[in-house]
Amino acid sequence: MTGPTSVVVHADRQLLCDAVAARLVTHLVDAQASRGVAHVVLTGGGVGTGVLASLATSPARDAVDWRTLHVWWGDERFLPSGHPERNETQARQALLDHVPLPVGHVHPMPPSDGPDGEDVDAAAARYAADLASASRPEDHADVPRFDVLLLGVGPDAHVASLFPGQPALYETERTVVGVRGAPKPPPTRISLTLPAIRQASEVWFVAAGADKAPAVRLALSGSGEVQVPAAGPSGTRATRWLLDREAASQVPAGLIRIASP
């Protein structure tokens, strides 16, 4: 089952980050109130990290019960632990080290100096096992119920570390894969697959900048997911495109709701 798709546009990048942070607080609080726990999947990149930085300074930050939040990642650069280019490192610096999250509730993808060494496939399998162990019978999946799954969008329309034309886009069974030969450095990565992403209750695409506009247009035009990976993800309850004005510049006006002047 796939929920409706909406497009919301904010005036600039900073307003976008602030608005997504506020929206995330509300959504997590609602999930915790209804189920007692919440699961969020983070994305990296400038905007993804910007959202976390906005959340860290938001007066509403403490409305979230950090003790009952689980944090996952949609993809990761397969680099040593603590490397400044790892999404985990950036997320910790922007937000996670500043809130009272239990250590066991932060679920980073394995680094290249982890238990599996430089075997990216074994590292991906390890993360898949972590996801499966966190799922409950009522989730009906090999991943926990993700309340919100955040995704950035590359200029080439890649999402997570699923790049156009790559084998991972054909995956139908595994929830996590090792990626080799990514066109964007570093070439070795770990990524959730489309089947895992589509288990999320809500998928939020967050994109800013004119260089993202063609990819956003293609993804919303119904293009095939193998050549336009951003066309593939969807949430079971809702799929939201949260954009700044530049990223939305090629989206048909009829699809857009303006959220700020």
C-alpha positions in Angstrom: 0.0 0.0 0.0 1.3 3.5 -0.9 0.0 6.7 0.6 -0.5 10.0 -1.2 2.3 12.2 -2.4 2.6 15.9 -1.6 5.0 18.7 -2.5 5.7 21.5 -0.1 8.0 24.4 -1.0 9.9 26.7 1.3 11.5 30.0 0.3 15.1 29.0 0.9 17.4 26.3 2.3 17.5 27.5 5.9 13.7 27.9 6.1 13.5 24.4 4.7 15.8 22.9 7.3 14.0 24.7 10.1 10.6 23.6 8.8 11.6 19.9 8.4 13.0 19.9 11.9 9.8 21.2 13.3 7.7 18.7 11.3 10.0 15.9 12.5 9.5 16.9 16.1 5.7 16.8 15.7 5.7 13.5 13.9 8.0 11.8 16.4 6.0 13.0 19.4 2.8 11.7 17.8 4.4 8.3 17.1 5.7 8.1 20.7 2.4 9.0 22.1 0.6 6.4 20.1 3.1 3.5 20.2 5.5 4.3 23.0 8.5 4.2 20.6 9.6 5.8 17.3 12.0 4.9 14.6 13.6 7.5 12.3 16.0 6.9 9.4 18.5 9.7 8.8 20.1 10.9 5.6 23.4 12.6 5.1 24.4 15.5 2.9 24.3 19.2 3.5 20.5 19.5 3.8 20.1 16.3 5.8 22.7 17.5 8.3 21.2 20.9 8.2 17.9 19.5 9.4 19.6 17.9 12.3 21.4 21.1 13.2 18.1 23.0 13.1 16.6 20.4 15.4 19.5 20.7 17.8 18.8 24.4 18.3 15.0 24.2 18.2 13.1 25.2 21.3 10.8 22.2 20.6 13.7 19.7 20.7 13.0 18.5 24.2 9.4 17.6 23.3 10.8 14.4 21.8 11.3 11.6 24.3 14.8 10.7 23.2 14.8 7.7 25.5 12.3 5.9 23.3 13.7 7.0 19.9 15.7 4.6 17.6 17.9 6.2 15.0 18.9 4.4 11.8 20.6 5.4 8.6 19.5 5.0 4.9 23.0 4.7 3.7 26.6 5.2 4.7 30.0 5.7 3.2 32.1 2.6 4.0 34.9 4.4 5.8 36.6 4.0 9.2 34.7 4.8 12.4 34.8 8.6 13.1 35.8 9.5 9.6 34.5 13.1 8.9 32.7 12.0 5.7 30.6 9.3 7.4 27.0 10.3 7.8 27.1 9.0 11.3 29.9 11.3 12.3 28.1 14.3 10.8 24.9 13.4 12.5 26.6 13.0 15.9 28.2 16.4 15.6 25.0 18.1 14.5 22.5 16.5 16.9 23.0 13.1 18.3 25.8 13.9 20.8 23.6 16.7 22.2 20.5 14.8 23.2 20.0 12.0 25.7 19.7 9.1 23.3 20.5 5.7 24.8 23.6 4.2 23.3 21.8 1.1 22.2 19.2 3.2 20.3 21.7 4.6 17.8 22.2 2.1 15.0 25.0 3.2 12.7 25.9 1.2 9.7 29.2 -0.7 10.2 32.5 1.1 9.4 35.3 -0.3 7.3 37.3 -0.9 10.5 34.4 -2.7 12.2 34.0 -6.5 12.9 33.8 -7.4 9.3 36.8 -5.4 8.2 36.6 -4.2 4.6 34.1 -6.9 3.6 31.2 -4.5 2.6 28.8 -7.4 1.9 29.3 -8.9 5.4 28.9 -5.4 6.9 25.6 -4.9 4.9 24.4 -8.3 6.1 25.2 -7.4 9.7 23.1 -4.2 9.4 20.2 -6.2 7.9 20.4 -8.6 10.9 20.3 -5.6 13.2 17.2 -4.3 11.4 15.5 -7.7 11.5 16.2 -8.1 15.2 14.5 -4.7 15.9 11.3 -5.6 14.0 8.2 -6.9 15.8 5.6 -9.4 14.5 3.2 -6.5 13.9 5.7 -4.8 11.6 5.2 -7.7 9.0 8.7 -7.0 7.6 12.4 -7.6 8.2 12.8 -4.0 9.3 11.1 -2.2 12.2 8.3 0.2 11.4 10.1 3.4 10.3 7.9 6.4 11.3 9.9 8.8 9.1 12.6 7.9 6.6 14.5 10.9 5.3 16.1 11.0 1.9 18.2 13.4 0.0 18.2 13.6 -3.8 21.4 13.8 -5.9 21.6 15.8 -9.1 21.7 12.4 -10.9 18.5 11.5 -9.0 20.2 9.0 -6.7 18.7 8.4 -3.2 20.5 6.8 -0.3 23.4 5.1 -2.2 21.2 3.8 -5.0 22.6 5.2 -8.1 21.1 5.1 -11.6 21.5 1.8 -13.4 23.3 0.0 -10.6 22.5 -3.6 -9.6 21.1 -2.6 -6.2 18.1 -1.1 -7.9 17.0 -4.6 -9.0 17.1 -6.0 -5.5 13.8 -7.5 -4.4 14.7 -9.6 -1.3 17.6 -8.1 0.7 17.0 -5.0 2.9 20.6 -3.8 2.9 23.3 -4.1 0.2 26.9 -3.3 -0.2 27.5 -0.9 -3.0 30.7 -0.9 -5.1 31.7 1.4 -7.9 29.4 4.3 -6.8 30.0 7.2 -9.2 30.2 9.6 -6.3 33.2 9.1 -4.0 33.8 7.1 -2.0 32.9 4.3 -4.3 32.2 1.7 -1.6 29.0 2.2 0.5 26.2 0.5 2.3 22.6 1.2 1.5 19.0 0.3 2.3 17.3 -1.1 -0.7 14.0 0.0 -2.2 12.0 -2.8 -0.6 13.3 -1.7 2.9 12.7 2.0 2.2 9.1 1.2 1.1 8.3 -0.2 4.5 8.5 3.3 6.0 5.2 4.8 7.2 6.3 8.2 5.7 9.1 8.9 3.3 10.4 12.5 3.2 12.5 13.7 0.3 14.4 16.8 1.4 16.2 18.8 -1.3 17.5 22.3 -1.8 19.3 24.0 -4.7 18.8 24.6 -8.4 21.1 21.6 -9.2 18.5 19.3 -7.8 15.6 20.7 -9.9 15.9 18.3 -12.9 16.1 15.3 -10.7 13.1 16.3 -8.7 11.1 16.9 -11.9 12.0 13.5 -13.3 11.2 11.7 -10.1 7.7 13.3 -9.9 7.0 12.7 -13.6 6.7 8.9 -13.2 10.1 8.0 -14.6 11.4 4.5 -14.1 13.3 3.9 -10.8 16.3 2.1 -12.5 17.3 5.3 -14.3 15.7 7.7 -11.8 16.1 6.1 -8.4 14.3 9.0 -6.7 11.1 7.8 -8.5 11.2 4.5 -6.5 10.7 5.3 -2.8 7.3 5.7 -1.3 5.8 5.6 2.2 2.9 3.4 3.2 1.0 6.4 4.7 2.6 9.3 2.9 5.4 10.5 0.6 6.4 14.1 1.1 8.7 16.2 -1.1 10.0 19.0 1.1 11.9 21.5 -1.1 13.3 24.9 -1.3 12.2 27.2 -4.1 15.2 26.5 -6.3 14.8 22.7 -6.1 11.1 23.0 -6.9 11.6 25.3 -9.9 10.8 22.7 -12.5 7.9 21.0 -10.7 4.5 21.7 -12.3 2.7 24.4 -10.3 -0.4 22.2 -9.8 1.6 19.9 -7.6 3.0 22.5 -5.2 1.8 23.9 -1.9 3.8 27.0 -0.9 4.6 26.8 2.8 6.4 30.2 3.2 6.8 33.4 1.2 
